[in-house]
Amino acid sequence: MSPIAEKIRQSLNDSYETLDREKLTRWLMSRASNTDLGIVNCHGQSIGVGLGCKFEGSVRLIFWSFIKPCIVANAQAACDALDATLHAYSPSQRCETLDSVEAHLKSYATRIYTRMVDLDRRMRGNGFPDQVPPYDPSKEITDAHEMIAHKLATLRAHYVNAPPTSLLAKGKAFWMKHWQWIIAVMLIPLLGQLLRFIG
């Protein structure tokens, strides 16, 4: 595993632990102790769920929707880290790294939604989770995986699948960047010959 892939893997593990502690499990703790949620969403805004509200309807919809921006933000942060690093890798290292990071991101999203299934069941069961069926998070997981695949596909198009630059294109780019120096170098011998002729 490349250094950047390992760094992203560890960062995602840390992110999961933080999200679980500060955002997910706090739902269950708040309801069990009948205290204010004290949870902010991924945009830094307080979640407006008051005390005494049953875990159903709009409250439950908030629970299942508020975490998505966190997953998107962490996926983008991973892609930004890759974009700043992949240029220094060989083509094979780029492919391996992109595959590894995509797998880590998808595992991260799946882990979050799996944890939410457990919490959702506990809150709906009011202490008796086995009395209610588990929620099926297939749509949320699929949407997250598709978002991750799209972001990684953009990086692959740039770092792996981009067609090689032709020699003609490279020559044109070099000329456009250095044409003044090239002309100067070509003119120096001609000027020398002209001065000798005049002299």
HUGI-V16662 format. One line per field, one symbol per residue. ss: DSSP state (H for helix, E for strand, L for the rest). psi: psi as a letter, one per 20 degrees, with the letter a starting at -180 (. if undefined). A space follows every 10 residues. Layout:
# HUGI-V16662
ss->???
psi->???
This chain:
# HUGI-V16662
ss->LLHHHHHHHH HHHHHHHHHH HHHHHHHHHH HHHLLLLLLE LLLLLELLLL LLLLLLHHHH HHHHHLLHHH HHHHHHHHHH HHHLLHHHLL HHHHHHHHHH HHHHHHHHHH HHHHHHHHHH HHHHHLLLHH HLLLLLLHHH HHHHHHHHHH HHHHHHHHHL LLLLLLHHHH HHHHHHHHHH HHHHHHHHHH HHHHHHHHL
psi->pqghghgggh hhgggggggg gigfhhgggg hhilrqgkpq aijjqppmor qipqmrchgh hggihiighg ggghghhghg hghihhhiqr ghhggggggg hgggghhggg gghghhgggg hghhilimhi iqqqqokggg gggghhgghg ghhghghgig ipqqpqhghg hghgghhjhg hggghhhghg hghghhgg.
